[in-house]
Amino acid sequence: MGRILLLALAVAALATGVLGGLARLGVPLEIAAGAAHHGALMTGGFLGTLISLERAIALGEPAAYAAPLAAGSGALLLVLGAREAGMWVSLAAPVVLAIVSASLLRRQAQAHIVLLLVAALAWGVGDALSLAGAVPNAAAAWWLAFLVLTIAAERLEMTRLTRRPAIAAPLFHACVGTILAGAAAALAWPAAGGVVFGAGLAALAGWLAFFDIARRTVATEGFPRYSATALLAGYAWLAAGGAAWCGMALAGPAWRDAALHALGLGFVFSMILAHAPVVVPIVARRRMRYTPWMYAPLALLHASLLVRIAGDAGEPAWRMWGGIVNALAILAFAGTMALALSRRMAEVSRPTTTAQEPRR
């Protein structure tokens, strides 16, 4: 029951954040005033709750559930209009998540767990900056660093047994260091720091595209092929988002929507679509059957995001309709996942995890 409650808080944050994002695009909607906190709801309320819930399950200690509870409760307070209280409660989530990651690190000293700890700290910096009233791009950079580094850590974990050339590890560390250095430098020098941050994101995209096992599993079939397709498409958006962030730093806010949504939708949601069929059965304690229908929301997401970003060049209607279909793609994926989790399909299914995508 506790997991269901936490998932409900995450879904509520997602729904409210999506509606808030649509309202920003000019869609005529009657929404709660708290929906204006679009970034905080999507990053901490939705993704932060899910990420910390997954980590709590992995650790297996009741105290670890304080992180997803704080993230979800903080988002609920934001929706209800209590911004300051919501941000203070939300700030507790990355603190607990960092402690949880440190506990995991004591059990197993692995590079991906170190990166999970760094990512949790980046989330906390973003929340602290938002609470302090920093400019939105400053908090957004640290929130995105949290998401990008968490995903990078997940990929390291899932493919840690694969052989890579000796140069792969120092290159990866250089990418991570560049991202963190750029986010930190942008606090004092927004233009220079933004360029470094964007370059670090683009470099990490190249590393993932070249060294990730998805390059091989995309040639297989079934779920591994679907997952690899989503991953590789996401890496392309990560590179595009890094380039757009550089453009925003140099040329101004005209690039902001493209930068944020190439990263937040194109990259992060591609990773969700790739990993959810593995992670959700663990959280829900129910088997899931892969279905080729999972490709439909994936294609819809990327096509609508292209339309949205094309609209940033001066076609507001394209931008709005692209955003609407973005939301429909997320809804379509939720429906596809619900179908794949249904008892009727699960009874004839095999686990979606494979040797190519090992469980944690």
C-alpha positions in Angstrom: 0.0 0.0 0.0 2.9 2.4 0.8 4.4 1.9 -2.7 1.0 2.6 -4.3 0.6 5.8 -2.3 4.1 7.0 -3.4 3.4 6.1 -7.0 0.1 8.0 -6.7 2.0 11.1 -5.5 4.4 10.8 -8.4 1.6 10.4 -11.0 -0.2 13.4 -9.4 2.9 15.5 -9.8 3.3 14.4 -13.4 -0.3 15.2 -14.3 -0.2 18.6 -12.7 3.2 19.4 -14.1 2.1 18.4 -17.6 -1.0 20.6 -17.3 1.1 23.5 -16.1 3.4 23.0 -19.1 0.4 23.0 -21.5 -0.9 26.2 -19.9 2.5 27.9 -20.5 2.1 27.0 -24.2 -1.2 28.8 -24.4 -3.6 25.9 -24.1 -6.7 27.2 -22.4 -6.9 25.1 -19.2 -8.3 25.7 -15.8 -5.5 24.6 -13.5 -4.4 25.0 -9.9 -2.0 27.9 -9.2 0.6 25.4 -8.0 0.8 23.9 -11.5 2.9 26.9 -12.5 5.9 25.1 -10.7 6.3 23.0 -13.8 10.0 22.3 -13.4 9.9 21.4 -9.7 6.9 19.2 -10.2 8.4 17.3 -13.1 11.9 17.0 -11.7 11.4 16.5 -8.0 7.8 15.6 -7.7 7.6 13.0 -10.5 11.1 11.9 -11.4 12.6 12.4 -7.9 9.9 10.4 -6.3 10.3 7.5 -8.7 14.1 7.5 -8.6 14.2 7.6 -4.8 11.5 5.0 -4.6 13.5 2.6 -6.8 16.6 3.3 -4.6 14.6 2.6 -1.4 13.5 -0.7 -2.8 17.0 -1.6 -3.8 18.3 -0.8 -0.3 15.4 -2.6 1.4 15.4 -0.4 4.5 12.2 1.4 5.7 14.0 4.6 6.5 15.0 5.0 2.8 11.3 5.5 1.9 11.6 8.9 3.6 13.1 10.3 0.3 10.2 9.5 -2.0 7.8 10.5 0.7 9.4 13.9 1.0 9.6 14.4 -2.8 6.0 13.4 -3.3 4.7 15.4 -0.3 6.7 18.4 -1.3 5.2 18.3 -4.7 1.7 18.0 -3.2 2.3 21.1 -1.1 3.5 23.0 -4.3 0.3 22.0 -6.0 -1.8 23.3 -3.1 0.0 26.6 -3.3 2.3 26.3 -0.3 5.5 27.0 -2.3 8.0 27.7 0.5 6.8 24.7 2.7 6.8 22.5 -0.4 10.3 23.4 -1.4 11.6 22.9 2.2 10.0 19.4 2.3 11.2 18.7 -1.2 14.8 19.6 -0.1 14.7 16.8 2.4 14.3 14.2 -0.4 17.8 14.6 -2.0 19.4 14.8 1.5 17.9 11.4 2.3 18.6 10.1 -1.1 22.3 11.0 -0.7 22.4 9.2 2.6 20.7 6.1 1.0 23.3 6.3 -1.9 26.1 6.5 0.7 24.7 3.4 2.4 24.6 1.5 -0.9 28.2 2.7 -1.5 29.3 1.2 1.8 27.8 -2.1 0.8 29.2 -2.1 -2.7 32.0 0.3 -3.8 31.1 0.8 -7.5 31.6 3.7 -9.8 27.9 3.9 -10.7 26.9 4.2 -7.0 29.4 7.1 -6.6 27.7 8.8 -9.5 24.3 8.2 -7.9 25.5 10.0 -4.8 26.8 12.9 -6.9 23.5 13.1 -8.7 21.5 13.2 -5.5 23.7 16.1 -4.3 23.1 17.9 -7.6 19.3 17.6 -7.0 19.8 19.1 -3.6 21.8 22.0 -5.0 19.0 22.7 -7.5 16.3 22.7 -4.8 18.4 25.0 -2.6 18.9 27.4 -5.5 15.2 27.4 -6.3 14.3 28.0 -2.6 16.8 30.8 -2.4 15.2 32.5 -5.5 18.1 32.0 -7.9 17.5 32.6 -11.6 15.5 29.7 -13.1 18.4 28.5 -15.4 20.7 28.1 -12.4 18.3 25.6 -10.6 17.4 24.0 -13.9 21.0 23.2 -14.7 21.5 21.3 -11.4 18.1 19.6 -11.7 19.1 18.4 -15.2 22.5 17.3 -13.9 20.7 15.2 -11.3 18.6 13.5 -14.0 21.4 13.1 -16.6 23.9 11.7 -14.1 21.4 9.4 -12.5 20.6 8.0 -16.0 24.3 7.7 -16.8 24.8 5.8 -13.6 21.9 3.4 -14.5 23.6 2.7 -17.8 26.9 2.1 -16.1 25.3 -0.3 -13.8 23.3 -2.2 -16.4 26.3 -2.7 -18.6 29.1 -2.8 -16.1 30.2 -6.3 -17.1 30.8 -5.3 -20.8 34.3 -4.8 -22.0 35.3 -1.2 -22.8 38.7 0.2 -23.9 40.9 1.7 -21.2 40.2 5.2 -22.5 36.4 4.9 -21.8 36.6 5.5 -18.0 38.7 8.7 -18.1 36.6 10.0 -20.9 33.4 9.3 -18.9 34.9 11.1 -15.8 35.8 14.1 -18.0 32.2 14.3 -19.3 30.8 14.2 -15.8 33.3 16.7 -14.5 32.6 19.1 -17.3 28.8 19.0 -16.6 29.3 19.7 -12.9 31.9 22.4 -13.6 29.6 24.1 -16.1 26.7 24.1 -13.7 28.8 25.5 -10.9 30.5 28.2 -13.1 27.1 29.3 -14.5 26.2 30.7 -11.1 28.9 33.4 -11.5 29.4 33.5 -15.3 26.1 32.4 -16.9 27.3 32.6 -20.5 30.7 30.8 -20.1 29.3 28.3 -17.5 26.3 27.6 -19.8 28.5 26.8 -22.7 30.7 24.4 -20.6 27.5 22.8 -19.2 26.0 22.3 -22.7 29.3 21.0 -24.0 29.5 18.5 -21.2 26.0 17.2 -22.0 26.9 16.8 -25.7 30.1 15.0 -24.8 28.3 12.6 -22.5 25.8 11.9 -25.3 28.7 10.9 -27.6 30.2 8.7 -24.9 26.9 6.9 -24.3 26.2 6.5 -28.0 29.6 5.0 -28.6 30.2 2.8 -25.5 26.7 1.8 -24.4 25.6 -1.8 -25.2 22.5 -0.4 -27.0 24.7 -0.2 -30.1 24.7 -4.0 -30.2 21.2 -4.8 -28.8 19.5 -2.6 -31.3 20.3 -5.4 -33.8 18.4 -8.0 -31.8 14.7 -8.3 -31.4 11.8 -8.0 -28.9 12.3 -5.9 -25.8 16.1 -5.5 -26.1 15.7 -3.9 -29.5 12.9 -1.6 -28.4 14.9 -0.5 -25.3 18.0 0.1 -27.4 16.0 2.2 -30.0 14.7 4.4 -27.2 18.1 4.7 -25.6 19.9 5.7 -28.9 17.1 8.2 -29.7 17.5 9.7 -26.3 21.3 10.1 -26.7 20.6 12.0 -29.9 18.3 14.4 -27.9 20.9 14.7 -25.2 23.4 15.9 -27.8 20.8 18.3 -29.3 19.9 19.6 -25.8 23.5 20.2 -25.0 24.0 22.2 -28.2 20.7 24.1 -27.5 22.0 24.9 -24.0 25.1 26.4 -25.5 22.9 28.4 -27.9 20.8 29.7 -24.9 24.0 30.7 -23.1 25.3 32.6 -26.1 22.2 33.9 -27.8 19.6 34.2 -25.1 16.2 32.8 -24.1 15.0 32.0 -27.6 16.8 28.7 -27.2 15.5 27.9 -23.8 12.4 25.9 -24.7 14.4 23.8 -27.1 17.2 23.2 -24.6 14.9 22.3 -21.7 12.6 20.0 -23.6 15.2 18.3 -25.8 16.8 17.3 -22.5 13.7 16.8 -20.3 11.4 15.2 -22.9 13.7 13.9 -25.6 16.4 12.5 -23.4 14.8 11.9 -20.0 11.5 10.5 -21.2 13.2 8.3 -23.8 15.1 6.8 -20.9 11.9 6.3 -19.0 10.3 4.6 -22.0 13.4 2.4 -22.3 13.7 1.4 -18.6 10.1 1.4 -17.4 9.3 -2.1 -18.6 12.2 -3.4 -16.5 11.7 -1.1 -13.4 7.9 -0.9 -13.1 7.4 -4.7 -12.6 9.9 -4.5 -9.7 8.1 -1.6 -8.1 4.6 -3.0 -8.8 5.5 -6.6 -7.9 3.9 -7.8 -11.1 5.2 -9.4 -14.2 5.0 -7.5 -17.5 4.8 -8.7 -21.1 6.6 -6.8 -23.8 4.4 -5.6 -26.6 5.4 -4.0 -29.9 2.8 -1.3 -29.2 5.4 0.3 -27.0 7.0 1.7 -30.1 3.9 3.8 -30.8 4.2 6.3 -27.9 8.0 6.4 -28.4 7.5 7.5 -32.1 4.8 9.9 -31.1 7.0 11.5 -28.4 9.9 12.1 -30.8 7.8 13.3 -33.7 5.8 15.8 -31.6 9.0 17.1 -30.0 10.4 17.8 -33.4 7.3 19.8 -34.2 7.5 21.6 -30.9 11.1 22.6 -31.4 10.4 23.7 -35.0 7.7 25.9 -33.5 10.4 27.6 -31.4 11.7 29.1 -34.6 8.6 31.4 -34.9 5.5 29.2 -35.3 3.7 29.4 -31.9 0.9 27.1 -33.1 3.4 24.4 -33.9 5.0 24.8 -30.5 1.6 24.5 -28.8 0.4 21.5 -30.8 3.7 19.8 -30.4 3.4 20.2 -26.6 -0.2 18.8 -26.7 1.0 15.7 -28.6 3.9 15.4 -26.2 1.4 15.1 -23.4 -0.7 12.6 -25.4 2.5 10.5 -26.0 3.1 10.3 -22.2 -0.6 9.3 -21.7 -0.3 6.7 -24.5 2.7 5.1 -22.9 1.0 5.0 -19.5 -1.9 3.2 -21.2 0.5 0.8 -22.9 2.2 0.0 -19.7 -1.1 -0.6 -17.9 -2.0 -3.1 -20.7 1.3 -4.8 -20.4 0.9 -5.1 -16.7 -2.7 -6.5 -16.9 -3.2 -10.0 -15.4 -4.4 -11.4 -18.7 -1.2 -10.5 -20.5 1.1 -11.2 -17.5 -0.2 -14.8 -17.3 1.3 -15.7 -20.7 4.4 -13.5 -20.3 8.0 -13.9 -19.6 10.0 -11.3 -17.6 11.1 -8.5 -19.8 14.6 -8.4 -18.4 17.3 -10.2 -20.4 21.0 -10.9 -20.4 21.5 -7.7 -22.3 19.7 -5.6 -19.6 20.5 -7.3 -16.3 18.6 -6.3 -13.1 20.2 -4.5 -10.3 
